[in-house]
Amino acid sequence: MNTVPRLAKGKGYKGPEFYGCFNTGVAPSIFHSRTGKYVVGPQLRCQDVMYAGLTLFNQRVHGEGNQRVWIFKGRKAAVTKFIGLCQVAEAVNRDMATRHAEARHKAAAGDVAAMLTLGDF
């Protein structure tokens, strides 16, 4: 993920979902709020911040831990943060896919612990 298309006010762009997740709302995303600011973070949390009108205030970070949302005045810094979040998600996905493939291989060979590990995926 190297480019982000231009975003009209009120529109957003979603990055890669995490391994095994489908429309859970935790995928990294970037939104161009109607106030002109950019909101970056997990998809559903970004939408909550935008709809609550929190982009009107001067606070730059909302939430804690995995639910942290950043608000930027300019596009360049927002896109940089979004690409960084996408790279983290892609690295996690590669690691999980590798671990899943190894567990499948071991389970096929008869390893009971690997069979139980497959339940995590």
PASEBA-1860 file (N, C-alpha, C; in nm, 3 decimals):
! residues 121
1> MNTVPRLA> 0.085/-0.116/0.000/0.000/0.000/0.000/0.090/0.123/0.000 ~ 0.103/0.187/-0.113/0.190/0.303/-0.123/0.117/0.432/-0.158 ~ -0.002/0.422/-0.212/-0.074/0.543/-0.250/-0.213/0.544/-0.189 ~ -0.259/0.663/-0.166/-0.394/0.684/-0.115/-0.463/0.778/-0.212 ~ -0.580/0.742/-0.263/-0.648/0.829/-0.358/-0.694/0.959/-0.290 ~ -0.720/1.059/-0.371/-0.777/1.183/-0.318/-0.911/1.152/-0.254 ~ -0.937/1.217/-0.142/-1.061/1.192/-0.070/-1.145/1.319/-0.066 ~ -1.269/1.307/-0.110/-1.362/1.419/-0.096/-1.401/1.430/0.051
9> KGKGYKGP> -1.446/1.548/0.092/-1.487/1.565/0.231/-1.600/1.469/0.264 ~ -1.585/1.404/0.378/-1.684/1.307/0.423/-1.658/1.165/0.375 ~ -1.556/1.146/0.293/-1.525/1.013/0.239/-1.401/0.955/0.305 ~ -1.383/0.823/0.290/-1.269/0.757/0.351/-1.214/0.646/0.265 ~ -1.104/0.588/0.313/-1.036/0.480/0.242/-0.990/0.380/0.347 ~ -1.019/0.253/0.324/-0.986/0.148/0.420/-0.865/0.070/0.373 ~ -0.777/0.038/0.466/-0.659/-0.042/0.436/-0.687/-0.190/0.453 ~ -0.582/-0.270/0.467/-0.600/-0.416/0.475/-0.664/-0.460/0.606
17> EFYGCFNT> -0.751/-0.559/0.595/-0.809/-0.622/0.714/-0.702/-0.709/0.779 ~ -0.717/-0.734/0.907/-0.625/-0.822/0.975/-0.658/-0.967/0.939 ~ -0.560/-1.055/0.955/-0.572/-1.195/0.916/-0.692/-1.260/0.984 ~ -0.779/-1.317/0.904/-0.895/-1.386/0.957/-1.012/-1.297/0.992 ~ -0.999/-1.166/0.971/-1.106/-1.072/1.004/-1.176/-1.027/0.876 ~ -1.305/-1.013/0.884/-1.384/-0.965/0.770/-1.485/-0.863/0.819 ~ -1.466/-0.738/0.781/-1.556/-0.628/0.817/-1.579/-0.617/0.967 ~ -1.473/-0.626/1.044/-1.484/-0.612/1.188/-1.470/-0.468/1.233
25> GVAPSIFH> -1.424/-0.381/1.145/-1.412/-0.240/1.179/-1.279/-0.202/1.241 ~ -1.183/-0.290/1.242/-1.053/-0.259/1.301/-0.944/-0.236/1.196 ~ -0.979/-0.245/1.071/-0.882/-0.222/0.964/-0.836/-0.076/0.967 ~ -0.708/-0.049/0.941/-0.663/0.090/0.936/-0.738/0.165/0.826 ~ -0.774/0.289/0.856/-0.847/0.367/0.757/-0.814/0.515/0.773 ~ -0.845/0.590/0.667/-0.823/0.733/0.666/-0.951/0.797/0.613 ~ -0.995/0.902/0.681/-1.115/0.974/0.641/-1.085/1.122/0.631 ~ -1.147/1.188/0.535/-1.139/1.333/0.522/-1.269/1.387/0.578
33> SRTGKYVV> -1.264/1.445/0.696/-1.386/1.489/0.762/-1.444/1.612/0.692 ~ -1.568/1.640/0.722/-1.634/1.756/0.662/-1.576/1.887/0.712 ~ -1.501/1.883/0.822/-1.436/2.003/0.874/-1.303/2.028/0.805 ~ -1.261/1.937/0.717/-1.136/1.954/0.644/-1.017/1.883/0.705 ~ -1.035/1.824/0.822/-0.926/1.752/0.887/-0.928/1.606/0.846 ~ -0.814/1.539/0.863/-0.803/1.397/0.830/-0.802/1.316/0.958 ~ -0.877/1.207/0.958/-0.889/1.119/1.074/-0.831/0.983/1.035 ~ -0.735/0.933/1.115/-0.665/0.808/1.084/-0.672/0.715/1.205
41> GPQLRCQD> -0.703/0.587/1.177/-0.708/0.488/1.284/-0.797/0.373/1.243 ~ -0.848/0.294/1.342/-0.940/0.185/1.311/-1.070/0.240/1.251 ~ -1.124/0.170/1.155/-1.236/0.219/1.075/-1.355/0.266/1.158 ~ -1.410/0.181/1.243/-1.529/0.219/1.319/-1.501/0.330/1.418 ~ -1.385/0.328/1.478/-1.349/0.433/1.574/-1.334/0.567/1.504 ~ -1.279/0.569/1.383/-1.267/0.693/1.305/-1.405/0.749/1.274 ~ -1.496/0.662/1.235/-1.631/0.707/1.203/-1.699/0.763/1.328 ~ -1.676/0.700/1.442/-1.734/0.751/1.567/-1.682/0.891/1.597
49> VMYAGLTL> -1.552/0.912/1.581/-1.492/1.043/1.608/-1.548/1.148/1.513 ~ -1.562/1.113/1.386/-1.613/1.209/1.289/-1.759/1.245/1.317 ~ -1.841/1.144/1.341/-1.984/1.169/1.361/-2.014/1.237/1.494 ~ -1.926/1.222/1.592/-1.945/1.288/1.720/-1.901/1.435/1.715 ~ -1.839/1.474/1.604/-1.795/1.613/1.589/-1.667/1.645/1.663 ~ -1.589/1.543/1.698/-1.467/1.567/1.774/-1.356/1.629/1.691 ~ -1.373/1.636/1.558/-1.271/1.699/1.474/-1.276/1.851/1.486 ~ -1.379/1.903/1.549/-1.390/2.049/1.566/-1.297/2.100/1.675
57> FNQRVHGE> -1.256/2.012/1.764/-1.172/2.053/1.876/-1.025/2.039/1.841 ~ -0.938/2.093/1.925/-0.795/2.093/1.896/-0.724/1.967/1.944 ~ -0.794/1.874/2.004/-0.731/1.750/2.051/-0.688/1.669/1.930 ~ -0.565/1.620/1.929/-0.510/1.551/1.814/-0.519/1.399/1.822 ~ -0.538/1.344/1.943/-0.544/1.199/1.959/-0.665/1.166/2.047 ~ -0.743/1.068/2.004/-0.858/1.022/2.081/-0.843/0.872/2.105 ~ -0.882/0.826/2.221/-0.880/0.683/2.251/-0.746/0.636/2.305 ~ -0.742/0.507/2.334/-0.621/0.446/2.389/-0.596/0.311/2.324
65> GNQRVWIF> -0.472/0.268/2.330/-0.435/0.135/2.282/-0.468/0.112/2.136 ~ -0.536/0.001/2.107/-0.571/-0.034/1.970/-0.680/0.054/1.912 ~ -0.749/0.129/1.996/-0.859/0.213/1.950/-0.819/0.360/1.939 ~ -0.691/0.387/1.924/-0.642/0.525/1.913/-0.668/0.580/1.774 ~ -0.714/0.705/1.771/-0.744/0.775/1.646/-0.667/0.906/1.646 ~ -0.602/0.934/1.533/-0.525/1.056/1.518/-0.599/1.152/1.425 ~ -0.593/1.281/1.457/-0.655/1.384/1.374/-0.545/1.476/1.323 ~ -0.540/1.495/1.191/-0.438/1.577/1.127/-0.503/1.690/1.049
73> KGRKAAVT> -0.435/1.804/1.045/-0.485/1.917/0.966/-0.447/1.902/0.819 ~ -0.334/1.838/0.791/-0.285/1.824/0.654/-0.289/1.681/0.605 ~ -0.295/1.666/0.474/-0.303/1.535/0.410/-0.173/1.457/0.421 ~ -0.060/1.523/0.405/0.068/1.453/0.398/0.097/1.373/0.526 ~ 0.082/1.437/0.641/0.107/1.368/0.768/0.006/1.256/0.790 ~ -0.118/1.279/0.751/-0.222/1.177/0.768/-0.193/1.055/0.681 ~ -0.153/1.076/0.558/-0.122/0.965/0.468/-0.001/0.887/0.519 ~ 0.098/0.957/0.570/0.216/0.891/0.626/0.177/0.800/0.742
81> KFIGLCQV> 0.092/0.850/0.832/0.047/0.770/0.946/-0.036/0.652/0.899 ~ -0.125/0.673/0.801/-0.208/0.566/0.747/-0.123/0.456/0.685 ~ -0.024/0.495/0.606/0.063/0.395/0.543/0.141/0.318/0.649 ~ 0.184/0.386/0.755/0.252/0.317/0.865/0.162/0.214/0.932 ~ 0.036/0.250/0.955/-0.059/0.155/1.015/-0.085/0.037/0.922 ~ -0.091/0.064/0.791/-0.112/-0.045/0.694/0.008/-0.139/0.690 ~ 0.129/-0.085/0.702/0.248/-0.169/0.702/0.250/-0.259/0.825 ~ 0.207/-0.207/0.939/0.199/-0.289/1.060/0.097/-0.401/1.040
89> AEAVNRDM> -0.019/-0.368/0.984/-0.122/-0.469/0.960/-0.072/-0.576/0.863 ~ -0.002/-0.536/0.758/0.050/-0.632/0.662/0.156/-0.722/0.724 ~ 0.240/-0.666/0.813/0.341/-0.747/0.882/0.274/-0.850/0.974 ~ 0.171/-0.807/1.045/0.097/-0.900/1.131/0.032/-1.009/1.046 ~ -0.024/-0.971/0.932/-0.088/-1.069/0.844/0.012/-1.172/0.792 ~ 0.131/-1.126/0.753/0.234/-1.220/0.705/0.274/-1.318/0.816 ~ 0.292/-1.266/0.937/0.331/-1.351/1.050/0.221/-1.453/1.081 ~ 0.098/-1.408/1.084/-0.014/-1.499/1.113/-0.030/-1.604/1.003
97> ATRHAEAR> -0.013/-1.565/0.877/-0.025/-1.661/0.767/0.084/-1.767/0.776 ~ 0.204/-1.726/0.813/0.314/-1.821/0.829/0.284/-1.918/0.943 ~ 0.239/-1.863/1.057/0.207/-1.949/1.170/0.091/-2.043/1.138 ~ -0.006/-1.996/1.063/-0.120/-2.079/1.024/-0.075/-2.193/0.933 ~ 0.010/-2.163/0.834/0.059/-2.265/0.742/0.141/-2.371/0.817 ~ 0.224/-2.327/0.911/0.303/-2.423/0.989/0.213/-2.513/1.073 ~ 0.111/-2.454/1.135/0.020/-2.533/1.218/-0.058/-2.633/1.132 ~ -0.100/-2.593/1.013/-0.171/-2.685/0.923/-0.082/-2.800/0.883
105> HKAAAGDV> 0.045/-2.770/0.853/0.140/-2.874/0.813/0.162/-2.973/0.927 ~ 0.182/-2.921/1.049/0.204/-3.009/1.164/0.080/-3.090/1.197 ~ -0.037/-3.027/1.184/-0.163/-3.098/1.212/-0.186/-3.210/1.113 ~ -0.148/-3.188/0.988/-0.162/-3.292/0.887/-0.070/-3.410/0.917 ~ 0.041/-3.381/0.986/0.136/-3.486/1.023/0.092/-3.559/1.151 ~ -0.016/-3.512/1.216/-0.067/-3.582/1.333/-0.037/-3.516/1.465 ~ 0.016/-3.395/1.467/0.047/-3.325/1.591/-0.083/-3.271/1.652 ~ -0.121/-3.323/1.770/-0.247/-3.285/1.834/-0.242/-3.139/1.881
113> AAMLTLGD> -0.129/-3.094/1.932/-0.116/-2.955/1.978/-0.137/-2.860/1.860 ~ -0.085/-2.895/1.744/-0.105/-2.811/1.625/-0.251/-2.810/1.582 ~ -0.320/-2.922/1.600/-0.462/-2.926/1.567/-0.540/-2.828/1.655 ~ -0.503/-2.823/1.783/-0.569/-2.729/1.875/-0.532/-2.584/1.842 ~ -0.410/-2.563/1.798/-0.366/-2.429/1.759/-0.444/-2.378/1.639 ~ -0.485/-2.467/1.551/-0.562/-2.426/1.434/-0.694/-2.359/1.472 ~ -0.743/-2.389/1.590/-0.866/-2.324/1.637/-0.849/-2.176/1.661 ~ -0.724/-2.130/1.677/-0.699/-1.987/1.696/-0.709/-1.909/1.566
121> F> -0.707/-1.979/1.454/-0.712/-1.911/1.325/-0.851/-1.918/1.270
END
